[in-house]
Amino acid sequence: MSDAERLVASDPTKTRASFRDLEETESQTGGGWHDITVQDVLDKLAVDPKTGLAAEEAEKRIAFYGKNSLEAEKKTPIYVIFLLQHLNLIIALLMGASLAAIALQEFLEGFAIMGIVTLNNIIATIQEKNASDALDALQKMSSPQCVVLREGRKIMIPSDQLVPGDIVVLATGDVVPADIRLVHSADFKVNEMILTGESEDVLKKFDANVSKSDKLTPDNMVFSSTCVATGNATGVVVETGMSTRVGSIAALLKGSKLTADGKKKNCLRRFMDKYQPKMTPLQHSLHRLGVIMGSVVIGVCVIVFIVGMIRGNKDPKNPDRPIWLNMVMVAVSLAVSAVPEGLPMVVTICLSTGTAEMAQKHVLVRKLAAVESLGASSIICTDKTGTLTEGKMTAVKMWGDSIEYDITGSGFDPTGDIIFDGQSQAATNAQVRATLLSAVLCSNTTLEKETTEDGRVVWTPMGNSSEAPLVVAAAKAGIWRNQVASVFSRVAEVPFSSSRKMMITVNEVPFGSTFEGVHIPLDTRFVANVKGAPNYILDNCIQYVRQDGSIGVLRESDRRSIFSAVDNLSSQALRVLAVAIRPLSQLPYPDSEEDIDKKFDALRKPLIFVGLVASIDPPREGVKGAIQRARDASIRTVMITGDYHKTAVAIAKDIDLLPVGADADMEAVDCAVLRPNGTYLMDHDLDEITSRCSVFARAKPEDKIEIVKSLQRQGYVSAMTGDGVNDAPALKEADIGIAMGIAGTAVAKGASDMILTDDNFCSIVTAVEKGRDIYANIQRFVCFLLSTNFGEITMIFVAIAVGMPKPLEPLQILLLNIFADGMAAVALSFEKGDGSVMSERPRPREQQIIHGRLWIIVLVNAALIASGGLIVFTAGLFWNFDSIMLNDIALEANGALGISRSQTMTFVYLTNMELFRAYTARSFSNSVFKNTFTNKYMQWAAVGSVILTLSVTNIPVVYDKVFGFAKIEWYQWVFSIGIALLMVSMSEVMKAIFRCNDRKMTERQVIQDNFNSAMLELRNLRAHLQRVEEKVDVVVETGLHPYVSAPDSETSASSNSSNSSFASPITTKKTAV
């Protein structure tokens, strides 16, 4: 039964046909209530706009539709987080070895391993527990109260009680409680930044025809969680709860309950989807490493067990133990030696300390594994508004009397000046001051000063965001709206409308005032102040203000000059407003006149043109440098924005996202191209576009997800930044989601892996460098630990295979791996980077943590460790026995003691070998003598290793009863340490060979890079020549004379669209694919 049919059953007074109409509307329009007339919407929802719903009807509908709230998702229980840590394959291997030891009543070894595993999982659980829930954040955004019309009366109800069909009253400052189709509106503007990411207020009108609109949000609808900026409206609720646009985003975050082939997921699959996060590159590498180690352990253990059973090996320390049990314990020894017990804990410690350091650099890490994942990022996908830009419209240019002025300062801070030719014009230029005064008098926005708790001064515009840059610019010239409004009292206002394209206020002029130096008539009692679209205002102008305040006749050449200035400013992605005045000796309409349109007709001409003011959402400080640093590190930066194509390109060029010489036609695209027929292109076509484009304009939330998926298909490790609700799904989809901490919405933070606490794009690049340093450290200690464990298992395997006693007992191996190796590995995790990581390319997505040369380093060092260990162990056996074979030693009276002495020598060798090798492991190529003592943690690890070795081999009871060691002679100490130094020296020889090869590789790489760069430039040049040839062909085919140029459509469109003072003057330029 469909939703519509269930509603029929709940209310028998309604006919089934009427609700099938409702269902058909929902299915055909996909919630597109903007496509039908207001009356059709009201009829479908069965509501009278004058009376609203009856209380009984509202109850029935809420019973059917449910509350107007988002579906809550339960937080992951802490025990689930703890259990999920055990899915790590290395952890599973350790737990298997632990349980095997306990089953064989080797409780000390078993519980020691289990304790280490549990401690690691507790640390990881604590780190993960602080993650917030994205759906909870979305739910908090709902408006708690709203005004509705019920049974002909306006009442206030909780917004979660709204139902489709409710008539809602909206006013300035309200948060829209649901998706609403407007029934009536008056100068109604909504800030949709939370949905679209754009800071500009959007004009909404109930009678808009938007069936063919390509805007992100229809003009005749408002959406849940957006904010009313100005005006008032009434509307009918068409979607509530999870059916709203915010609800759709929440659904994307929550995930589907169906598999890719449409089948329902089973309980286990849903549990894993819900609780198990996507694996990062590091997790993939460690998982693969665990598979390799598990396979090696199982294979070696089986071989050793079979060989031991055939030989009938017995343990002189436990002569009564059955052979099979003895070989099982040998297998456990092999398992313990093969698995790096300290690895999970050292990785966790390394990532945890990395998060602490990142927090000091304004990057708050919500998910531990995201630290190294950011270091692997090869592309950063970022929103424009509020991320690359400040999210604050700022006036940056003025124009008047053929002169262009620069306005300094940024944001809403009134600190700045108006400059021309290096000289301030704020106090002396009559034309400049008159422009700002008139603009302020024709505004309803004020600038408020606040002091935060930490003493910072914050300036906030109260009112229309389009007027904010005008008010701030005027304040820079010392013209404060509150002050001038009290001097020039307002007597009338004609508000802006989409048809008028301008706003007019009439203000009284104090006797004798010259209106900031403008030569107005002496009998002037009022001044009409006008601001709006340049085209519309200039059509009504017959004069203009000169720099000195005199008034001249506006000739046709002057008009062309003004329009040229408008086009020039618009091409820089600036939003241009024109300002004009009309001095009045008396009001041109009766005092009793209330008709706004008649007032407008009486006031709009003849006007005196005063000047132009151009505004932009400025780039954040330092963004240009951050993008260049990312480029130097071979990291692409991609801007995905809801803004128009031309605006996006201009911003991209301003911040060098599109560097000098870049082809905007090739590297910037309108997202409509990605979905030409309402459906997305095939993967290979989409990948072709995303592989070359750095700017994506007019993006919808779904576009961001598709772009991220496309980049991931190409092998990129994607980092996505954002601050609005519209960014949340892409933040979840990306390999690493980064939210803005100050301007970011709660939902963006909840969906992210990291949060920038200072909203500074530069912090991302700093975090990338730190992430790369952390990953390099992880590689160092993983190589260090793996070579140790492979060396140990090789040593034990060879000894058992040839019939020797096992060189180390399980508890001795555990002591070595956890403490001796573990301390050195932890010290390696604190190794400081030298900055060289930012000159390297990002590692490939599929690259494993151990690859190529690193495997050579691991295997060579493992061979050296095993060789030295066998030499020392064999020497120890010969010092105590005439034979090294286990069956011969088992017949000796002091067999157990001799083996203990040999194992002690082997342990001393290994602890010193790992101590010396820890210093060489600090670099894969540099000599051990370069910056030897710069890591203070390494010195503490060395001291700890020495103390450990001396303690467990000399303290009574501990060395013999607990660990099974025995006293050895001084020359045996010297021999063991000497062999360790010899093996480490051989490791240094290997690094010297690497350094020599690296120099040759660097020379070849430089040549290759230069060649690739040249080929890229040639391809771009060929593409450019092809486009030029196509344009020439068009000119030839149209038959245009070579000296007669065709009208520039985009420039003309720019001029025409500049008629709107509250909409971007830039038209979208679609790129054909």
N, C-alpha and C positions, 0 to 999 in steps of 0.2 A: 504494500500500500504506500502510495506516495504521500509526501507532506500535505499536498493540497487535499487529497482524499481523506486523510485523517482529520483535517480541519472540518470537512463536510460532516463526518460522523459526529464530531463534537458539537455541532450546531445544526440541528435538523431544519431550522428556519431558512437556512440558505440552500439554494439549489446546487446540485452537483455541477451543473454546467457553468455556473458563475465561478466556481473555484477551479474548474478546468481551464477557464480563461486565465485565471491568476497563474496557474501552473504553466500554461503555455507562454505567458508573458515572461515568467522567470526563466524558462528554458531557452526561448528564442533570443531574448536580449541578454542573457547571462547576467542578470542584475542590472541591465542597461536601461534603467528607468528614465534616463535623459532622452531617449529616442522617441518617446511618445508625449503627447500633450499633457498639460497639467490636469485637464478634466479627465482624460483617459486614466491617468494615475489614480485620481480620486475615485473614479468609478471602479477600477480594479480592486482598490482597497476598501471600497464600500464605506466612505467617510464623507461627511459634510464639513467643508473647511470653516464654516461659520460656527459650528457647535462642537466639532470633534467627536470622539468616541463616547459612547455611554459606558459607565463604570462596569456594568455587567459584561458588555462586549469586550472591554479591555481585559477583564479577568479570563474570559474564554481564550482570547488570543495569547495571553501570557502562558496559559496552560498548554497551548499548542506549540508556540514558538520558543518558550522558555525565557529566562531572564536575559536582559540585554547586557550580557557580560561574556568575557572570554572564558573558554574552557580551561580550568586550572589543571596543571600537571603536577603530580606528586613529586616532591623532591626525592632524590636518590638517598635511600637510607644509608647510614654510616656503615652498617655491617655489609651492605652490598658493595660499597666503595672498597672496603677492606678485602672482600672476597675476590673482587675483580683484579686485585694486584696479583693473585695467584695464577692468572691466565698467562703470565709471563713464562715462557718455556724454560728459561734458566731457573726460575723459582721452582717450577714443577720438577725439574731434574734434582734440585737440591732436596725438595721434600721427599722425592722417591728414595734418595740415598739415606735420608734421615729415618724414614719409616723402615727401610731394610735393616739398618743398624739396630733399631729398637727391637724389631722382630727377632733378631739374632741375639738379643739381650746385651748388646753393646750400648748400654744406656748413655754413657758419657759422650761418646761420639754422636749418637743419634740426637740427644737433646741439645747438644752444642750447635749442631747444624740447624735444628729447628728454631733455636733461640735467635740465631743470626737472621734467618729468613723472616721471622715474626717481627723483629726489630725494624728491618728494612720496610716491611709492609705497613707498619704503624707510621713510620715517617712519611711514606708516600700518601697514606690515607689522610693524615693531618693536612698535608699540602692541598689535596683535592677537595677537602671538606668545605673550603671557603667559596667554592664556585656558586654563583647565583643562578636563579632560574629565569630564563628569558620570558617565558609566558607569565610568570608572576609580575615581572616588570611591566609587561603590556597591560595587565589587569589594573595596575595602580594608576595608569594614565586615564582611566574612565572618570568622567565628570560625576560627582556625587549627587548633584541636584539639577533639575531642569524645569522650565516652565512649559506646561502643556495646556491645551484646551480640551476639557472634558465636560460634556453636557452643557456647553455654552459658557463655562466659567474657566478663567485662567487659574490654575493651581500649580503648586510646586511639588514635584514628586521625585523620589530617588531615580536616577537615570537608568538603573538596572530594571525598572518597572516599565520602561517604554516598550511599546509593541508596534509592529507595522500598522500604519493607519493613524497613529497619533499625530495631532497637529501640534508642532513645537514652535515656541516663540524664542527667537534668538536676538541678542543685543550685544553691543560692544563689550569685549572682555570674556564672553562666554566660551566655554569649551564645547564644541559640537558633540552631543551625546550619542549620535547614531548616524547612519547614512541617510541623508534627507534630500528629497526633491523640493526645491523652492516653489512656494505658491505665490508669495509676494516678497518684494525686496525693495529697499530704498538706500541707494549709495552704500551697498553692502559689500564689504571686503573681508576676505578670510586669509589668514596666514597658514599655508599648507607645507611649511618647511619640514614638519615632522613626517610628512608622507613623501613629498617630492624632493626634499633636500634644498629647495630654493627659498631664499629669505624674502623675496619680494611678495607683498600682499597681492592677492588675486581678486579681481572684481567679479562678483557673482550677480546674476540677474535671472529672475524667474522666467522671463519670456525669451531667453536665448535659444536660438536654433542651432543645436550642436550635433545634429545627426551626421554631419560630415567633418566634424572637428577633429583635429589631430593633436589636441592638447592632452596633457597627462590627466587632467581632471576636467570634466564637463563644467561649463559656466553656470548651468542651472541646477547644480547639485553641490552639497557640502558633505564632508565625510567625517566620520567619527574620529575624535581626538585632535582635530584641527581647531584653530582658535579664531574667533571673530575679532577682526582688527578695528573695523569701523562700521557704522550703520546698523540697521535692524532688518529683520526678515521673519517671515513665518514659512513653515514648510511641513511636509508630510513625511513621516518616517517610512522608509521603504525597505531598509535592511537593519537588522539588529544582531548583536552578539557576534558569533563566528561567521555570519554572512556578510558583515561589513568588510571594507577594504582592509582595515586593521586586523579583522578576524582572519581574512585570507592570508595575510602575512603570518599570523600566528599559526595557521594550519601548515604553512610551508615550514615553519620552524619545528612544528611538532612531528611532522613526518607521516608518511602514508602507512596504512595497515595492510596494504596489498604489496605483493611482490611485483617485479617488472612484468611478468606475464599475466597479471591480474588475479592471481590466486591469493587466498587469504593466508597470511603468515601464521605459523604455529606459535605456541606459547614461548618456546625457547627462542625462536627467531625474534619475536616481539621484545622479549627480555633483553636480548643482545643489542637490538637496535636502540632500545630505550636507554640502557645503562652503559653499554660499552662504547666509548668514543672512538672516532676514526683514528687509525694508527698514523703516527707521524713517521717521517723518514727514519728517525733514530729507532723507533719502536719496530719498524719493519726490519731494519738491519739487525737489531738484537734478537728478534724472533728468528731470522734466518740463521744467525750465529748459533742460537740455541738448538735449531734443527741439526746443524752440522755437528755440534758438540754431542748432542744426544745420539746421533748415528755412530759417531766415533766411539763413544763410551760403550754403547751396547755391543758393537762389533768387537772391540778389544776385550771386553769382559767375557764374552762368549768364547773367544779364542783362548784366553788365559785359563778359563775354567776347564775347557776340554783338555788343554795341554797339561794342566796341573793334575787332573784326574788320571790321565794316562801315565804320568810320571809317578803318581802316588806321593806327591809332595806333602810333607808334614811340617808343622811349625815347632821348632825347638822350644819356643817360649810357652807353647801349649801342646805338649806331646800327646795328651789324652784326647784332644779334639779330633773328631772324624775328618777324614780327608775332604769330603764334600763341603763340610762346614768351614774348614780352613780355606778352601778355594773360594767359597762365597765371600769370606772376609777379605780375601785378596781382591776379589772383584769390587767390593765396597771401597777398598783402598784406591783402586783404579778410578772408580766413579768420583770419589772425593777429590782425587788429584786432578781429574779432567775438568771438573766444574769450578770456575772461579767464584768461590763463595762470596768474595768481597765485591764482585762486579755490580750487582744490583744496588747495593748500599752506596758504593762510591759514585755511581751514576746519579742516584738520588741526592747525595750530598752535593755533588757538582752542580746539578740543576738548581738545588735549593739555594746555594750560595750565589748562584748566578741571578736568581730572582731578587735576592736582597740587593745585589749591586745594581740591577736594573731599576729597582725602586728608587734608588738614589739618583738615577738618571731620568726620572719621571716616567718610567714604564712599569706599570703594575701588572704582574703576571698572574692570571687567574688559573691557568692550567700548566702544570709543571713541564710537561713534554713540549710545550710551545716555545720554550727558551731556545732549544737547538733548532726547532723547526723554522723559526724566524731567521736564524743564521743560514738556513738552506734556501731561503726565498730567492727566486730568480726574477720575480716580477711583483711589483706593488701596484695594486688596483685601488685607486683612491677617488673619493667623491671630491667635487670642486668646492661647493659652498660650505664654509665652516671648517674645511680641512686644509685645502690648498689656499683658500681665501679666508678672510676673517668672519664672513657671514654678516658683515655690516656695510650697508650701502654708504659710500663716502663720496662727497663732491671733490673732484680732482681738477676740473677745468672750468673756466668761465670764458665767455666770448662776448665782445661788444665793440662796436665801432671799428671793425676789422682787426681787432687785437685779441689774441688768445692769452689768457692768464693761467698760471699754475696755482693750485690750492694745495698747500703743504699740510702735513699731519695725516693721521689715519684714524679709522674707527669713529667713535662718538666723542672722543676727547676734543674739546674746543681749543686745544693748543695748536697753533698753526698760523699761516699768513696767506695773503693773496699776492703773488709775485709776477712781475713782468720785467724782463731784461735785468734780473738780479735786484730789482728795487721793489719794496713793499708798496702796494696800492691800496691797502686796507683802510688807511686813514685819509687819503688825499684824493683818490680817484672818484669823482662824482658818479660816473656811470656804474662803476663797480658797487659802490655803496647803495645806490638807488636800486640796483638789481637785487641785492641781498635784502634790503629793507622791504621792497615790494613782495619778494618771495616769502618773507617771514610773516608779513601782515596777511598774506593769502594762505596761511597755514593754520592748522589746528593742533599742531604737535609742539610740545614743550620739551626742554632738556633739563633733566633732574640730576642733581649731584648727590651721591651717596658715599659714605665712608664705611668700608668693611671692617670686620673685627680685627683684621691684621693691619689696619691703618691705611689700606690702599683707597684711593679716590676712584670711584666708578661713576661714569656719566651714562645715563640711560634716557633714550627718547621715549616720551609717553605720548602715544598716538600713532599716526600713520607712518609706516616705515618708509614710504616714498617721500615724505616731507622731512624725514630725519636728516638727510644730508644737507638740505637747504638750511635748516635751523642751525646745524652745527657749523656750516660754512659762515653763516651770518655771525655766529658767536665769535668766530675767529677774527672777525672785523669789529668786534665790540658791540654788535647789534643783537641784543638779547630779546627774545620774543616777549617775555613777561613785561619787560620795561617799555618797549615800543607799543605794545598792545594797550597799555594804560595811557599813552600819549595820543596815539592814533586810534581812537575808539571805533570799534566796528559797529556799523549801523545796518548792514545787510550782507547776506551771503548767498551765492548761487553755487551749490555743491557740484563737484565733478560728476559727470555722467558719461557713459560710453558714447552717447550721441553728441554731446556738447564738446567733449575732448578738452575741456578746460574748467577751471574753477575761478570764480570771481568773488572778491569781497569789496565792500565799500566802507572806507574808513574816513572819519573826520580828520581834517587837517588843522592843526593849531594855527591861530592867526600869526601871519608873518613867516610861517615855515617855508623853507625852500625844498623840502623833501630831499634831504641829503645833497643839496647843491644843484638839483635839477631846476631849470628855469621855468617853473610853472607859473601860470597867470596869477596876478595879485589877488584876484577875486575868488581864487580857488577855496572852496569850503570842504570839498570831499575829493577823495582820490579812489577810483576803481582800480584795484590791484588784480592782475590776471596772470595766471600761470597755467601752462598746459602744453599740448603738442605744438611744435613750431609751425607746421603747415597751417593749422587752424587759426592760430593767433596772428600769423603774418598776413593772412587773408583779410584781417580786419584792421591792419596797421597802415597809417598814412604818413607817420613821422617816426623818428628814432632819436635816441639820446646819444650825444657825443661824449667824449671823455671829460670835457670840461663842464658838462652839465647843460650845455646849450642844446637846443632841439632843431633838428634838420629835417628836410623833406625826404621821405623814403622813396628813392627812385628805383627803377627796375634793376639797375646794376647793383644797387644795395641789396635788393631781395636775392639776386643771384649769389652775392657774396655770403649772405646769411645761410642760404640753402647749402652752399658749398661747405660752409663751416659745420653745418648739421651733419652732412654726409661724412665729412672727415672725422668728426668725433664719434659718429656711430660706427665707423669702420674699426675703431679702437675698442669696440664693445662697451662704449659709454652710453648711458641712458640720458638723453638730452631733453631738457625742459626749457621752454621759452618764457620770458617774463615781460609783461607790458603794463602800462598804466594809462589811465584816462583822468585828467584833472576835470573836476566838475564844480561849477558855481552853485548848482542846485541839483537835486536828484531828478533824473530823467523819467521818473514814473511817479504816480501819486503815492503819498505816504500810506494810503490804505491798501495799496496793491500787495497781494499775497501770492499771486500766481508766479511761480519760479520761472517758467518759460518766458513770460512777458517781461520780467525783470532782466532776464538774460538778453532778450532781443533789444532792450533799451540800453543796456550797458556795454555790449560787446564791441561796439564801434562808434566813432573812430578811435583807434588806440595808438599809443606811442610805444614803439618797440624799445625795450631797455637793454636786454641781454639774454644770453644763454647760460645755463648751468648744466654741467655734465657730471654724472656720478658713476661710480663703479664699486663693485664689491672687491676691495683690494687684496692682493696676495698677502699671505702671512709673511712676516719678517723671517728671513733665513731659508724660505722654501726653495728659492733658486739654487742656493748653495747645496742644500740637502739633495736635490734632484741630481746635481752634478756629481756629488759624492757617490750617489747610487749608480750613476752612469759609469763612473770610474771603476766601480766594483762589478761592472757588467750586469747590473740589475736594471731591468726595464721599469719605467714608471708609466702607468696608464691612468688617464683621467676618465671616469665614468660619471656623467652628470645629467641631470634633468634639464639643463639649460639648453638654449638654442645653439645651433651649430656655429654660427659666426661668433657669438659671445664666447663659447668654449674655446674656439681656435685662438681668439685674441688673448684670452687669459693664458692659454698654453704657451703662446709665443712670449708673453710677458715674463713668464717664470722659466723660460728656456726648456719647457717640456717638449715643445717643438723648436729645436734649435735653429739658428740662422741658416737659411738655405733649405730648410725642410719643406717638402711639398705637402701643403695642407690637404690637397685633393686626394693624396695617397695615404696620408697618416691620420686623417680625421674623418669621421663618418657619422651620419645621422642614424640612430638605432632603428629608424623605420626601415632602413635597408636590410636589416637582419631578419625582418618579418614582413616581406613585401605584400603578402596576401593574407596577413593575419596569422600565418604559421611561420615558424622559424626555418631558415635555410637548412639544407642538408649539412651534415657535420663537416664534410670536406670543404664546402663553400664557406661555411661560417668560420672554419679554422683559417682559411685563406685571408679573410678580412681581419680577424683578430691577430694574425701573425704580423701584420704590417701596420696596424693602426695604434696610435697612442692616445687618441681622443675619441670618446664615444658620447655623442650629444643626444639630448632628449631620451634618456634611458629610463625605462620603467624598472620596477623591482625584479620582474622576471628576466629582463634583459641582462641585468647584472649577474644573475645566476648562470644564464646561458654563456655569457662571456667568460666567467670563471671556469665553467666546465670545459669550454673550448680550449682555454689556455692550459688547463690540466691535461687534456688529451694530447697536447703538443709537448708535454714533459715539463712544463713550468711548475715550480713550487710557488703557489700564489699566496700573497699577503693582501688582505682586503681591509682598507680603512673606511670608517664611516661614523656618522653621528646621529642619523635619523632612523626612524622606523623602517624606511624604505631600504636601508642598508642591511638590516638584520639577517634576512635569508642568505645574502651573499657572504656575510660574516660567518655564518654557520657552514656554508658550502666550501669556502676557501680553506686552504691548508692552515692558515693562521688568520684569525679575525682580530682586527685592532680597532677599538672604539675610542672616541674622544671623551676625556674625563670631565671637562668643564662644559662644553657645548653639547656633548652627547646625551641622547635620551637614555632613559633607564633600560629600554628594550635593547638598544644597541650594545650597551655595556653587558647586559645579561647574555647576549648571543656571542660575545667576543671571547677570545683567548687571552688578549692583553688589552690594557687600557692606558692611553696616554694621559697622565695626570696634568700635563701642561698644555694639551691640545697642540703641541708643536710637532709639525711634520719632521723637523730635524731630529727629534728624539727617536724616530723610527730607524733612521740610518745609524744612529749611535747604538740602538738596540741590535741592529743587524750585525754590526761589528762585534758587539759583545757575544751575540749568538754564535758567530763564527769562531771566536776565541774559545768559547765553551766547547763547541764541537771538536775543535783541534785538541783541546785538553782531553776530551773523552776518547778521541782516537789514540792519544798518547798512552793513557792508562789501560785502555782495552788491549792495545798491542802489548803493553808491559805484562798485563795479567795473563793474556792468552799464551804468550811465549813461555811464561813460567809454568802454566798448567800443561801445555803441550810438552814442555821439557820434562816435567815430572812424570806424566803418563808414559812418555817414551822411555824414560829411565826405568820405571817400574816394569813396563812391558818387556823390555829387552832383558832385564835381570831375571824375570820369571821365565821368559821363553828359553833362556840358556840354562836354567836350572839353579840360579842363585837365589838366596833369600830375598824377600822384598826389602828395598833400601829404606823405606819409611813406613811407619804404622799410620792408620787412618787419622788418629788424633794428632800425631806429629805433623801430618800434611795439613790438617785443619788449622793448627797453630801457625804454621808457616803462611798459609794462604790468607787467613783472616788478619793476623797481626803484622807479621813482617812485610808481606806483600801489600796488605791493605793500607798500612800507614804510608808506604811509599806512593801507592796509587792515589790516596787522598791528597798527598802533597803535590802530585802532578796535576791534580784538578785545580789547584790554585796558581798554576803557572800563568804569568802575565803575558798578554799578547804584545807584539812589537809593532802592530799596525800593518804588517805586511799582508794580513788576511784580506784587507780591502783593495788590494791590487790583484787579487785572484778572481777567477770566474766562480760563480756559484757551482757547487757540486751538482752533477746530474741527479735527477729525481730517483733514477733506478740504481744509483751508485751505492754500494754497501759500505758500511762503516770501515770494514777492512777490505781493501781492494789493491790490485796491482802490486806496487812496490811494498806496500805494508805487509802483504802476505809473505813476501821475501824476508822482510825484517822479522816477522813473527817466527817463521820456520827456521831461519838461520840462527836466531837467538835460542829457539827451542832446542836445536841440535847442539849448540854450544853448552847450554845448561845440562842437557842429558849426558853429553860426552864428559863434561867435567864431573858430574855427579857419579857416573859409572866409574871414572878413574879414581875418585876419592873413595867410593864404597868398596871397590875392588882392592885398593891399597889397604883399607881398614881390615878387610877380611884376611889378607895375606899377613898383616901384622899380628893377627890372632890365631890363624889356622894355616894348615898346609894346603888347604883346598878352598875353592870359592863355591863349590857345589853344595846345594842345600842338603841333599841326602847324606853327604859325607859329614857335613857340620852337625847334622842331627845326631850323629853317633858320638860326638865329642861331649865330654863332661861339662865343659864351660861354654857350650854352644850358644846358649841364650845370652850370656854376658858378652861374648865376642860379637854377636850380631848387634847388641845394643850399642857397643862402642863404635862399630862401623856406622850404624845409623846416626849416632851422635856426630861423627865426623861429617857425614853427608848433610846433616841439618846445619852444622856450622858453615859448611861450604855454601849451601843454598841461601842462608840468611845474608851472608857477606856478598855472594854473587848478586842477589837482588838489591842489596844496599848500593853497591857500586853501579849496577845497571840502571838504577833509578835516576842517577845523574846523567847517564848517557841517553836515557829515554826522554829527557826534556826536549830533545830535538831529533828529528829523523835524519838530519844532514849535518848540522853544526857540530863542531868538536866539543867534547866534554869540558874542555878548558875555556870555552867561551861563556862568559857570565856564569861561572860555576856556582857562585854563592849568592845569587840575587833572589832566590826563592827561599825565604826564611822558614817556610813550612818543611822544606826538604831537610834543613838542618835539624829540625825537631824530629823528623821521621828517622833520620840517621841515628840520633841519640837514643830514640826509643827502640830502634832495632838492636843496637848494641846492648842496651839494658836487658831487653827481652832475651837475647841469646845467652848472656851471662847468667841470667836468673834461672832459666829453665834447664840449664846444663850444670848448675852448681848448687842450687838451694836444695838441701836434704828433703826427702819425701816428695818434693815437687818433681825433681828431675828423674827419680827412679820409680817411685810408686805411681805417680800420676801419668807421666809422659813416656816412661820406659826408656829413658836415656841412661848413659853410664859415664863415669869420669874418663877423660882422655888426657894424654900427655901433651906437653907444650909443643913438641915438634909436630904432633898431629894437628894442633891448631894452626901452626905456621903452614903446614902442607895444605890444609883445606883452604885457608885464606889465599895462599899463593896460587892455587889452581883457579880460584875465583877471579883474581886479578888477571891471570893469563887469558881466560875466556872473555872477559870484558875488553881487554886490549884487542882481541880478534874482532869483536863487535865494532870497535872504533875504526878498524881497517876497512870494514864493510862501508861505513859512513863516508870515509874518505873517497872511496870509489864512487859513491853516489854523488858527492859534491863535484867530482870531475865530470860525470855524465850530465849533471844539471846545467853546468856552464854551456855545454854543447847544445843541450836542448833549448836553452833560453835564446841562443843565437838563431836557431832554426825557427822558433816560435815568433820572434820579431819579424822575420822575413815573411812568414805565413800570414801574420796579422796585417802587415802592409799590403800584401797581395789581396787579401779578403776585402780590406777597406777600399782598395782601388776598384775591385770588381763591383762592389756595392754602389760606388759613385757612378760607374759606367751604366749600371742597370737603371739607376734613378735618372740619369741623363737621357737614356734611350726612352724611358717612359715619358719624360717631359717633352721630348721632341715629337713623340707620337701625338700627345695632346695638342701641341702647337699646330701640327699638321692637320689634325681634325678640325681645329678652329678655322684655319685657313680655308679648308674645303667648304666649311659652312658659309664663310664669307663669299667665296666664289660661286657657290650654288645659289645663294640668295640674290646674286647680281648686284651687290652693293658696290658703289664706286669706291676705289681704294682710299679716297680722301674724305669719305662720308662714313662715320662710325655709327654702328648700330647702338641704340640706347642700352646702357648697362642695366640689365634687369634687376640685379641685386642692389645696385646703388639707388635705383629708382624706388625699388621696394623699400629700401631703408628710409628714403625720404618720406614716402607715403606712410609707412608704419610709424614714423616718428610723430604722427598726429596723436598717438596715444601717450599721454604723460605717465600712465601707470602701467603700461605694458612695454616689454622690451622692443626697441625700434628695429631689432634685427630679425630678418626673415630667415627661415631655415633653408639651407642649401643642401639638397639631397645629393648624395654621391651615388652614381650608378655603378653597379657591380657587373 
